[in-house]
Amino acid sequence: MANNKTENNAQLGFEADLFKAADKLRGNMEPSDYKHVVLGLIFLRHISDSFETKHAELLESEYPEEAEDRDVYMAENIFWVPKEARWSHLRRQAKQPGIGKLIDEAMLAIEKVNPSLKGVLPKDYARPSLNAVMLGELIDLISRIAMGGEKGEARDLLGRVYEYFLGQFAGSEGKRGGEFYTPRSVVRTMVEMLEPQRGRVYDPCCGSGGMFVQSEKFVEAHQGRLGDIAIYGQESNHTTWRLCMMNLAVRGIEGDIKWNSEGSFHKDELPDLRADYVLANPPFNVSDWGGERLREDGRWKYGIPPKGNANFAWLQHILHHLGPKGTAGVVLANGSMSSQQSGEGDIRKAMIEGEVIDCMIALPGQLFYSTQIPVCLWFLAKDKSNGIARDKTLRDRRSEILFIDARKLGHMVDRTRREFSDEDIARIADTYHRWRSSSQEGAEEYADIPGFCKSASLEEVRKNGHVLTPGRYVGTEAAEEDDTPFPERFAALQAELEEQFAESERLTAVIREKLAGVVVDG
């Protein structure tokens, strides 16, 4: 990994202080509402500062008349900002009782002259429930964010603030926060494993766009350029789609991000897209996904997903959108690795025998805002033989699946949540890279590590009933004294117990289903 700084420990300093200050101004307002107030203002400052920096530069140039030429700004991916919408103007008016109305008018003016932002910006700052004094103080607070001398530095700074605030608001909202935000350390693990250098990146349930931001960061960290990858996504929640569009814009990332309320299953906005990489964190175990209306859908190559659970619909939708040499990383509930009910076991078996599953990772509990129980990562590959890709650095991986048990990795960042360090992410990603790589002189070769990783043959997976739980394959590591603090051990045991209860409920449902069949047959 190119950057060995620990980004995950919230050591960013001023971002944390800024969020604490902003949170104090929230008062009794719900985080889910306040989030849009704050993030909208951060975005407004970003596009205004980018515009005003370029505007001042043009006024001092040989052709000052270009300062009022909108095309000049568009050519450099800078939004045109009318005078009444510029941050300097709003800052001067911050203490006025009508500041909310002025912000709304600024947002409307920006959308009017920038078609790509139409319907994206929040425009309800004048509502009675928003205190004008609080808005003025927020403007003052956001005005204090120091800006870099270069446009790229300024963009990166506000991008970091926006991303940090997204994560903090997700934490404040708890389970609801998980609907729009995947923890950064989980996204980074997926991105570092797939290594999207160039090509098409797709997320069918893109939330606030974290997968795209981390993919672009990976490209830049490996001497690539912003734009080496093309971004495609879809989101069914309009409010979340707006967050995504602002998140990308504040980073200077262009993408084809679609929204409709029906979602990717029922109204696939990108039916012809075949992506090089898919990164997705679909909603877990969705039971009301409308599967009964899609029984004959062409995407279900490996079996018709049960109408009561969308997990295997997501996996097959993603496989459908992978290009001939595409790879995918997907976050799913642990039950997807072993469930046998409603035909899920048959679909999983068909995928295994169809050679599209490359790697399975068991994650520790408490990584997510939306659930305390552990989840898993599925890594899919359209061509494990490497025949189409003809990439000399990769080998033929047919009849093998890599299993990684990462449940003991990570560290607690607060009382309820765990994160991976850079070293944890590197250990997982490097293990996968060594396993899938062809032998290279001087390169470290893959080796099974008891308790952590195992390259299992297809025959071993068959003997285990096509169950993909890594713990069944990796074995146990050499015994050593456990010096983990008691609160962390207790949380891990509690998460494991919850997982076992969930598995027990699934097995009970299977037994009832089979008993019902016996009664009917009798």
C-alpha positions as CSV (number, residue, x, y, z in Angstrom):
1,M,0.0,0.0,0.0
2,A,1.3,3.4,-1.0
3,N,0.3,5.4,2.1
4,N,1.2,3.9,5.4
5,K,-0.3,6.7,7.5
6,T,-3.1,5.5,9.8
7,E,-6.0,7.4,8.4
8,N,-8.6,5.4,10.3
9,N,-7.9,6.6,13.8
10,A,-9.7,9.9,13.5
11,Q,-6.4,11.6,14.2
12,L,-7.2,14.3,11.7
13,G,-7.3,16.9,14.4
14,F,-9.1,19.9,13.1
15,E,-11.9,17.9,11.5
16,A,-12.7,16.4,14.9
17,D,-12.6,19.8,16.5
18,L,-14.7,21.3,13.8
19,F,-17.3,18.5,14.1
20,K,-17.5,19.0,17.9
21,A,-18.1,22.7,17.4
22,A,-20.7,22.1,14.8
23,D,-22.5,19.5,16.9
24,K,-22.8,21.9,19.8
25,L,-24.8,24.3,17.5
26,R,-27.2,21.4,16.7
27,G,-29.2,21.8,19.9
28,N,-32.2,19.6,19.9
29,M,-32.2,19.1,16.1
30,E,-32.0,15.4,14.9
31,P,-28.7,14.4,13.4
32,S,-30.5,13.1,10.3
33,D,-31.9,16.6,9.6
34,Y,-28.8,18.6,10.8
35,K,-26.6,16.5,8.5
36,H,-28.0,18.1,5.4
37,V,-27.8,21.6,6.8
38,V,-24.1,21.3,7.6
39,L,-23.0,19.3,4.6
40,G,-24.9,21.6,2.2
41,L,-23.0,24.6,3.6
42,I,-19.6,22.8,3.4
43,F,-20.4,22.1,-0.3
44,L,-21.5,25.7,-0.9
45,R,-18.3,26.9,0.5
46,H,-16.3,24.5,-1.6
47,I,-17.7,25.4,-5.0
48,S,-17.7,29.1,-4.1
49,D,-14.1,29.1,-3.0
50,S,-13.1,27.2,-6.2
51,F,-14.9,29.7,-8.3
52,E,-13.6,32.8,-6.5
53,T,-10.0,31.6,-6.6
54,K,-10.3,31.1,-10.4
55,H,-12.1,34.4,-10.7
56,A,-9.4,36.4,-9.0
57,E,-6.7,34.6,-11.1
58,L,-8.5,35.5,-14.3
59,L,-8.9,39.2,-13.3
60,E,-5.1,39.4,-12.9
61,S,-4.4,37.6,-16.1
62,E,-3.7,38.9,-19.6
63,Y,-7.4,38.4,-20.5
64,P,-9.4,39.7,-17.5
65,E,-12.7,39.6,-19.6
66,E,-12.5,35.8,-19.3
67,A,-13.4,36.2,-15.6
68,E,-17.1,36.4,-16.7
69,D,-16.9,33.6,-19.2
70,R,-18.7,30.6,-17.9
71,D,-17.1,28.2,-20.4
72,V,-13.6,28.9,-19.0
73,Y,-14.7,27.6,-15.6
74,M,-16.5,24.6,-17.0
75,A,-13.3,23.6,-18.9
76,E,-11.5,23.3,-15.6
77,N,-14.4,21.4,-13.9
78,I,-15.3,24.5,-11.8
79,F,-18.9,25.3,-11.1
80,W,-20.2,28.8,-12.1
81,V,-21.3,30.7,-9.0
82,P,-23.5,33.8,-9.3
83,K,-22.6,36.8,-7.2
84,E,-25.5,36.4,-4.8
85,A,-24.5,32.8,-4.1
86,R,-20.8,33.4,-3.3
87,W,-19.6,32.5,0.1
88,S,-18.1,35.9,0.6
89,H,-21.5,37.5,0.2
90,L,-23.2,35.0,2.5
91,R,-20.5,35.5,5.1
92,R,-21.2,39.2,5.2
93,Q,-24.9,38.6,5.7
94,A,-24.4,35.8,8.2
95,K,-25.9,37.7,11.2
96,Q,-29.0,38.9,9.3
97,P,-32.3,37.3,10.4
98,G,-33.0,36.4,6.8
99,I,-29.9,34.4,6.3
100,G,-31.9,31.2,5.7
101,K,-33.7,32.7,2.8
102,L,-30.4,34.0,1.3
103,I,-28.9,30.5,1.5
104,D,-31.9,29.0,-0.2
105,E,-31.7,31.6,-3.0
106,A,-28.0,30.9,-3.4
107,M,-28.6,27.1,-3.8
108,L,-31.4,27.8,-6.4
109,A,-29.1,30.2,-8.3
110,I,-26.3,27.7,-8.4
111,E,-28.6,24.9,-9.6
112,K,-30.1,27.2,-12.3
113,V,-26.7,27.8,-14.0
114,N,-25.2,24.3,-13.4
115,P,-27.5,21.7,-14.9
116,S,-25.5,18.8,-13.3
117,L,-26.5,20.0,-9.9
118,K,-30.2,20.3,-10.6
119,G,-32.2,18.8,-7.7
120,V,-29.0,18.0,-5.7
121,L,-28.6,20.9,-3.3
122,P,-30.7,21.3,-0.1
123,K,-33.0,24.3,-0.3
124,D,-34.9,24.5,3.0
125,Y,-32.7,26.7,5.2
126,A,-35.5,29.3,5.5
127,R,-37.9,26.9,7.3
128,P,-39.1,28.2,10.7
129,S,-37.5,25.3,12.6
130,L,-34.0,26.4,11.6
131,N,-32.6,29.1,13.9
132,A,-31.1,32.0,12.0
133,V,-28.5,32.6,14.8
134,M,-27.4,29.0,14.5
135,L,-27.1,29.3,10.7
136,G,-24.9,32.4,11.1
137,E,-22.7,30.7,13.6
138,L,-22.3,27.7,11.3
139,I,-21.3,30.0,8.4
140,D,-18.7,31.6,10.7
141,L,-17.5,28.1,11.8
142,I,-17.1,26.8,8.2
143,S,-15.4,30.0,7.2
144,R,-12.6,29.2,9.6
145,I,-11.5,26.1,7.6
146,A,-8.1,27.0,6.4
147,M,-7.6,26.7,2.7
148,G,-4.5,25.5,0.8
149,G,-2.8,27.8,-1.6
150,E,-3.4,25.4,-4.6
151,K,-6.8,24.5,-5.9
152,G,-6.0,20.8,-5.4
153,E,-5.1,21.4,-1.7
154,A,-8.3,23.3,-1.1
155,R,-10.4,20.7,-2.7
156,D,-8.7,17.9,-0.7
157,L,-9.1,19.8,2.5
158,L,-12.9,20.3,2.1
159,G,-13.2,16.8,0.8
160,R,-11.6,15.5,4.0
161,V,-14.0,17.6,6.1
162,Y,-17.0,16.4,4.1
163,E,-16.0,12.8,4.4
164,Y,-15.2,13.1,8.1
165,F,-18.6,14.7,8.8
166,L,-20.4,12.0,6.8
167,G,-18.8,9.4,9.0
168,Q,-19.6,11.2,12.2
169,F,-23.2,11.8,11.3
170,A,-23.5,8.1,10.4
171,G,-22.3,7.3,13.9
172,S,-24.8,9.8,15.4
173,E,-27.7,8.2,13.5
174,G,-26.7,4.7,14.4
175,K,-28.6,2.0,12.4
176,R,-30.1,4.6,10.1
177,G,-26.7,6.0,9.4
178,G,-25.6,2.7,7.9
179,E,-28.1,3.2,5.1
180,F,-25.9,5.9,3.5
181,Y,-22.4,5.3,4.8
182,T,-20.0,2.3,4.7
183,P,-17.1,2.7,7.2
184,R,-14.0,3.9,5.5
185,S,-11.7,1.1,6.7
186,V,-14.1,-1.5,5.2
187,V,-14.3,0.4,1.9
188,R,-10.5,0.8,1.8
189,T,-10.1,-2.9,2.4
190,M,-12.3,-3.7,-0.6
191,V,-10.5,-1.1,-2.8
192,E,-7.0,-2.2,-1.8
193,M,-7.9,-5.8,-2.7
194,L,-9.5,-5.1,-6.1
195,E,-7.0,-2.3,-7.0
196,P,-9.1,-0.3,-9.5
197,Q,-6.3,1.3,-11.6
198,R,-8.3,2.3,-14.7
199,G,-11.6,1.2,-16.2
200,R,-15.3,1.3,-15.2
201,V,-16.3,1.2,-11.5
202,Y,-19.9,0.5,-10.6
203,D,-21.9,0.5,-7.4
204,P,-25.6,-0.5,-7.8
205,C,-26.6,0.9,-4.3
206,C,-24.0,3.7,-4.0
207,G,-25.2,5.5,-0.8
208,S,-23.2,8.7,-0.3
209,G,-20.5,7.6,-2.8
210,G,-17.7,6.3,-0.4
211,M,-16.7,3.5,-2.8
212,F,-16.1,6.0,-5.6
213,V,-14.1,8.4,-3.4
214,Q,-11.8,5.6,-2.1
215,S,-11.3,4.2,-5.6
216,E,-10.2,7.6,-6.9
217,K,-7.9,8.0,-3.9
218,F,-6.4,4.6,-4.7
219,V,-5.7,5.7,-8.3
220,E,-4.1,9.0,-7.2
221,A,-2.0,7.2,-4.6
222,H,-0.6,4.9,-7.3
223,Q,0.5,7.7,-9.6
224,G,-2.7,7.6,-11.6
225,R,-4.9,10.6,-12.5
226,L,-8.3,11.7,-11.4
227,G,-10.5,10.4,-14.3
228,D,-8.5,7.2,-15.0
229,I,-11.6,5.4,-13.8
230,A,-15.1,6.0,-15.0
231,I,-17.7,6.1,-12.2
232,Y,-21.2,4.6,-12.5
233,G,-23.8,4.2,-9.8
234,Q,-27.5,4.0,-8.8
235,E,-29.3,4.9,-5.6
236,S,-33.0,4.5,-4.7
237,N,-33.1,7.0,-1.9
238,H,-33.2,10.6,-3.3
239,T,-31.8,12.2,-0.2
240,T,-28.9,9.8,-0.1
241,W,-28.3,10.4,-3.9
242,R,-28.0,14.1,-3.2
243,L,-25.3,13.4,-0.6
244,C,-23.5,11.3,-3.1
245,M,-23.6,13.9,-5.8
246,M,-22.2,16.6,-3.4
247,N,-19.6,14.2,-2.1
248,L,-18.3,13.5,-5.6
249,A,-18.5,17.2,-6.6
250,V,-16.5,18.4,-3.6
251,R,-13.8,15.9,-4.6
252,G,-13.9,17.0,-8.3
253,I,-15.1,13.5,-9.3
254,E,-17.4,13.2,-12.3
255,G,-19.7,10.2,-12.5
256,D,-22.9,8.9,-14.1
257,I,-25.0,8.4,-10.9
258,K,-28.6,7.5,-11.5
259,W,-31.6,7.9,-9.1
260,N,-35.0,6.4,-9.2
261,S,-37.2,5.2,-6.3
262,E,-37.6,1.7,-7.8
263,G,-34.0,0.8,-7.4
264,S,-31.5,-1.3,-9.4
265,F,-33.6,-4.5,-9.4
266,H,-36.8,-3.1,-10.8
267,K,-35.5,-0.2,-12.9
268,D,-31.9,-0.8,-13.8
269,E,-30.8,2.5,-15.2
270,L,-27.6,1.1,-16.6
271,P,-28.7,-2.2,-18.2
272,D,-25.9,-2.4,-20.8
273,L,-23.1,-1.5,-18.4
274,R,-20.4,-4.1,-18.0
275,A,-18.0,-2.9,-15.3
276,D,-14.3,-3.8,-14.7
277,Y,-14.9,-3.4,-10.9
278,V,-18.0,-3.5,-8.8
279,L,-17.9,-2.3,-5.1
280,A,-21.1,-2.6,-3.2
281,N,-22.6,-2.7,0.3
282,P,-26.2,-3.7,-0.4
283,P,-28.8,-3.4,2.4
284,F,-28.7,-6.7,4.4
285,N,-31.4,-9.4,4.2
286,V,-34.0,-7.2,2.6
287,S,-37.3,-9.1,2.6
288,D,-39.6,-6.7,0.7
289,W,-37.5,-6.3,-2.5
290,G,-40.3,-7.3,-4.8
291,G,-38.7,-10.6,-5.9
292,E,-42.1,-12.2,-6.8
293,R,-42.3,-9.7,-9.8
294,L,-38.9,-10.8,-11.1
295,R,-39.1,-14.6,-11.2
296,E,-38.2,-14.9,-14.9
297,D,-35.5,-12.2,-14.9
298,G,-32.5,-12.9,-17.1
299,R,-30.1,-11.9,-14.3
300,W,-30.7,-15.0,-12.3
301,K,-28.2,-17.2,-14.0
302,Y,-27.5,-19.3,-10.9
303,G,-31.0,-19.6,-9.6
304,I,-34.1,-17.6,-8.7
305,P,-33.5,-15.6,-5.5
306,P,-36.0,-16.2,-2.7
307,K,-38.7,-13.5,-2.5
308,G,-38.0,-13.1,1.2
309,N,-34.3,-12.2,1.0
310,A,-32.4,-10.1,-1.6
311,N,-28.9,-11.2,-0.8
312,F,-28.5,-13.6,-3.7
313,A,-30.4,-11.2,-6.0
314,W,-27.7,-8.6,-5.3
315,L,-24.8,-11.1,-6.0
316,Q,-26.4,-12.1,-9.3
317,H,-27.2,-8.5,-10.3
318,I,-23.6,-7.6,-9.7
319,L,-22.3,-10.7,-11.7
320,H,-24.6,-9.7,-14.5
321,H,-22.9,-6.2,-14.6
322,L,-19.4,-7.5,-14.6
323,G,-17.3,-7.4,-17.8
324,P,-15.5,-10.5,-19.1
325,K,-12.5,-9.9,-16.8
326,G,-14.3,-8.0,-14.1
327,T,-14.0,-8.4,-10.4
328,A,-16.3,-7.4,-7.5
329,G,-16.3,-6.9,-3.8
330,V,-19.6,-7.2,-1.9
331,V,-20.5,-6.7,1.8
332,L,-23.2,-9.1,2.9
333,A,-24.7,-10.6,6.1
334,N,-23.0,-13.7,7.4
335,G,-26.0,-15.8,6.8
336,S,-25.3,-15.6,3.0
337,M,-22.3,-17.9,3.6
338,S,-24.2,-20.8,5.0
339,S,-28.0,-20.4,4.6
340,Q,-29.8,-23.3,3.0
341,Q,-33.4,-22.0,3.2
342,S,-35.6,-21.0,0.3
343,G,-33.1,-22.3,-2.3
344,E,-30.2,-20.0,-1.2
345,G,-27.9,-23.0,-0.7
346,D,-28.6,-24.2,-4.2
347,I,-27.7,-20.7,-5.7
348,R,-24.5,-20.6,-3.6
349,K,-23.6,-24.1,-4.8
350,A,-24.2,-23.1,-8.4
351,M,-22.0,-20.0,-8.0
352,I,-19.2,-22.1,-6.5
353,E,-19.4,-24.7,-9.2
354,G,-19.6,-21.9,-11.8
355,E,-16.2,-20.7,-10.7
356,V,-17.2,-17.1,-9.9
357,I,-16.3,-16.9,-6.2
358,D,-12.7,-15.9,-5.7
359,C,-12.3,-15.1,-2.0
360,M,-14.4,-15.0,1.2
361,I,-13.6,-12.8,4.2
362,A,-15.1,-13.0,7.7
363,L,-15.1,-9.6,9.4
364,P,-15.1,-8.8,13.1
365,G,-18.2,-7.4,14.7
366,Q,-18.7,-3.7,15.5
367,L,-17.2,-2.4,12.3
368,F,-20.6,-0.9,11.1
369,Y,-22.8,1.8,12.4
370,S,-25.9,-0.1,11.2
371,T,-25.3,-3.5,13.0
372,Q,-23.1,-4.8,15.8
373,I,-23.0,-8.3,14.4
374,P,-20.2,-9.4,12.1
375,V,-20.6,-9.4,8.3
376,C,-18.6,-10.8,5.5
377,L,-17.0,-9.8,2.2
378,W,-17.6,-11.7,-1.0
379,F,-15.1,-11.3,-3.8
380,L,-16.3,-12.4,-7.3
381,A,-14.3,-12.9,-10.5
382,K,-15.9,-13.3,-13.9
383,D,-12.8,-15.2,-15.2
384,K,-10.7,-17.0,-12.6
385,S,-8.8,-18.8,-15.4
386,N,-7.2,-15.5,-16.4
387,G,-7.8,-16.6,-19.9
388,I,-9.5,-13.4,-21.1
389,A,-7.5,-11.0,-19.1
390,R,-4.2,-12.5,-20.1
391,D,-2.6,-10.7,-17.2
392,K,0.8,-12.3,-16.7
393,T,0.8,-11.2,-13.0
394,L,-2.3,-13.3,-12.3
395,R,-2.6,-17.1,-12.3
396,D,-5.4,-19.6,-13.0
397,R,-7.4,-19.9,-9.8
398,R,-10.1,-22.3,-10.9
399,S,-11.0,-25.1,-8.4
400,E,-9.7,-22.9,-5.6
401,I,-11.2,-20.3,-3.2
402,L,-9.3,-18.2,-0.7
403,F,-10.7,-18.0,2.8
404,I,-9.6,-15.2,5.2
405,D,-10.7,-15.0,8.8
406,A,-10.2,-11.4,9.9
407,R,-12.4,-11.6,13.0
408,K,-9.5,-10.9,15.3
409,L,-8.2,-7.9,13.4
410,G,-9.1,-4.2,14.1
411,H,-9.1,-2.1,17.2
412,M,-11.8,-0.3,19.2
413,V,-12.0,3.5,18.4
414,D,-14.7,4.0,21.0
415,R,-17.0,2.0,23.2
416,T,-19.1,0.6,20.4
417,R,-17.1,0.6,17.2
418,R,-14.1,-1.1,15.7
419,E,-11.8,0.0,12.8
420,F,-9.1,-1.6,10.8
421,S,-5.6,0.0,10.9
422,D,-3.5,0.4,7.7
423,E,-1.6,-2.6,8.8
424,D,-4.7,-4.7,9.1
425,I,-5.9,-3.7,5.6
426,A,-2.4,-4.4,4.2
427,R,-2.3,-7.8,5.7
428,I,-5.7,-8.8,4.2
429,A,-5.0,-7.3,0.8
430,D,-1.5,-8.6,0.5
431,T,-2.6,-12.1,1.4
432,Y,-5.2,-12.0,-1.4
433,H,-2.7,-10.5,-3.9
434,R,-0.1,-13.1,-3.2
435,W,-2.7,-15.9,-3.5
436,R,-4.0,-14.8,-6.9
437,S,-0.6,-13.9,-8.3
438,S,1.6,-16.0,-10.6
439,S,5.0,-16.9,-9.3
440,Q,7.4,-14.0,-9.8
441,E,11.1,-14.1,-9.1
442,G,11.8,-12.4,-5.8
443,A,8.1,-12.0,-4.9
444,E,6.8,-13.4,-1.6
445,E,4.7,-16.4,-2.3
446,Y,1.4,-17.2,-0.7
447,A,1.2,-19.7,2.2
448,D,-1.7,-20.8,4.3
449,I,-1.7,-19.4,7.9
450,P,-3.6,-21.5,10.5
451,G,-6.4,-19.4,12.0
452,F,-6.1,-16.7,9.3
453,C,-6.1,-17.9,5.7
454,K,-6.5,-21.0,3.7
455,S,-6.6,-21.8,0.0
456,A,-9.2,-24.5,-0.2
457,S,-9.8,-26.7,-3.1
458,L,-13.2,-27.0,-4.7
459,E,-13.4,-30.6,-3.4
460,E,-12.9,-29.4,0.2
461,V,-15.8,-26.9,-0.3
462,R,-18.0,-29.7,-1.6
463,K,-17.2,-31.8,1.4
464,N,-18.4,-28.9,3.6
465,G,-21.7,-28.8,1.8
466,H,-20.8,-25.7,-0.2
467,V,-20.8,-23.6,2.9
468,L,-18.4,-20.6,2.6
469,T,-17.7,-19.7,6.3
470,P,-14.0,-19.1,6.5
471,G,-13.8,-20.5,10.1
472,R,-14.6,-24.0,8.6
473,Y,-11.4,-23.9,6.5
474,V,-8.7,-21.8,8.2
475,G,-8.4,-23.9,11.3
476,T,-7.1,-22.5,14.5
477,E,-3.9,-20.6,15.2
478,A,-1.3,-21.7,17.8
479,A,-2.6,-21.0,21.3
480,E,-1.3,-17.9,22.9
481,E,-2.2,-15.8,26.0
482,D,-5.1,-13.5,25.2
483,D,-4.2,-10.0,26.4
484,T,-7.3,-8.4,24.8
485,P,-9.0,-6.0,27.2
486,F,-12.2,-7.5,28.8
487,P,-14.7,-5.0,27.2
488,E,-13.4,-5.9,23.8
489,R,-13.5,-9.7,24.5
490,F,-17.0,-9.3,25.9
491,A,-18.2,-7.3,22.8
492,A,-16.7,-10.0,20.5
493,L,-18.4,-12.8,22.5
494,Q,-21.7,-10.9,22.5
495,A,-21.5,-10.4,18.7
496,E,-20.6,-14.1,18.2
497,L,-23.6,-15.1,20.4
498,E,-25.9,-12.9,18.3
499,E,-24.6,-14.5,15.2
500,Q,-25.2,-18.0,16.6
501,F,-28.7,-17.1,17.6
502,A,-29.3,-15.8,14.0
503,E,-28.0,-19.0,12.6
504,S,-30.2,-21.1,15.0
505,E,-33.3,-19.1,13.8
506,R,-32.3,-19.8,10.1
507,L,-31.9,-23.5,10.8
508,T,-35.2,-23.7,12.7
509,A,-36.9,-22.1,9.7
510,V,-35.4,-24.7,7.4
511,I,-36.6,-27.5,9.6
512,R,-40.1,-26.1,9.8
513,E,-40.1,-25.7,6.0
514,K,-39.1,-29.4,5.5
515,L,-41.5,-30.7,8.1
516,A,-44.3,-28.8,6.4
517,G,-43.3,-30.5,3.1
518,V,-43.5,-33.9,4.8
519,V,-47.0,-33.2,6.2
520,V,-48.2,-32.1,2.8
521,D,-46.7,-35.1,1.0
522,G,-48.2,-37.4,3.6
